[in-house]
């Protein structure tokens, strides 16, 4: 039996199919654009709050003082389950204490000075990491986009056998689609190793969360920490009975005495003020891609071992290297600048790829001026929306509704593009060829 559909139904279905493809391309473009800007995450934090105290280092005794003062300020609150001390590092030379209730900058003596105010940077991080969606949904979607990027990169190479031979053939002086396709193909070749590295690590980071959640539900009664334990170490048993604040200074003294070549980036207190408390020190290893090694200490500051991220199983070391490889958090400013250049290239590839796709649809008889207008709104609206959020940060301060401003501005740009294309509906527009 042969199914027959009205021509209008087929036309509308094709339009819907194209719109779905455009949506996927738009999300991929937003992830690439925001990731390029996010490379300067630490620098954005310093720009946002230039008055925060900065220092090259902070003494262990000062860290202990900061921990005790911050915890004392939360008397009467629900006990914090995790306390993080961000230690001064070259990229962000600030000491910041973060609990379940607050985040404060401290000075070199360990005295709290001011609350941390970097909500624009956090908005940018959330935009790239999860598209400002709820964590599990957003990070899974972004991980799926990473997998899609891998498929696009590999299929693009397979679809163009001469792409490497023509790596430096650029017909940029020609008008229209030929030049656009050449730019798309050349940028794709020049940035291919970077694109694959970013796409694979992004897919791993994003899809690991939903995989861990599913495994936890199926095998560990919903306990996600047990899934990650073989990689990052197990958590000791909890004991909520009251206890003195742990000796963080002793743990930091141990690191200075026994691991002088390790740069301490974080001191983490688990369940502080309870009998089950313990301390983790995160230490970055020079010349390694791993984000750091976990050094475990008890409440008295006695060393209990490492998680094995630096010298354990290859899977552990690979997992610990994923974040730095994806975000460019190694090698200092030169690496960050390289990531920004290649990130801009990847963003341009996403933008031009959709233009080429829409051009091919037109040549096949599927005229979509509204979709083209919507894509103009995505490509030019997203950078404008980011600039608008920065202006809001400067004019309205740390509490400006950055997420709402960005997405409303983005939607307004798309709507403007669609409305501007409306008069062209039903008539042929002069779109140049986009053959590659």
Protein Blocks (a to p, Z undefined) as FASTA:
>chain_A
ZZdddfklmmmmmmmmmmmmmmmmmmmmmmmmmmmmmmmmmmmmmmmmmmbccdfbdcfk
lmmmmmmmmmmmmgoiacdfbdcdddddfklgcdddddfkbccdddfkopafbdcdffkm
mmmmmmmmnoopafklmmmmmmmmmmmmmmmmmmmmmmmmmlmmmmmgccfkbghjllmm
mmmmmmmmmmmmmmmmmmmmmmmmmmmmmmmmmmmmmmnnopaklmmmmmnopaddddfb
dcddddfklmmmmmmmmmmmbccfbdcdehehiakbccddddddehiabfbdcddddfko
pafbdehlmmmcfklmmmmmmmmmmnopggijmlmmmmmmmmmmmmmmmmmmmmmmmmmm
mmnopacfklmmmmmmmmmmmmmmmmmmmmmmmmnojmlcfklmmmmmmmmmmmmmmmmm
mmmgoiacddddfbZZ
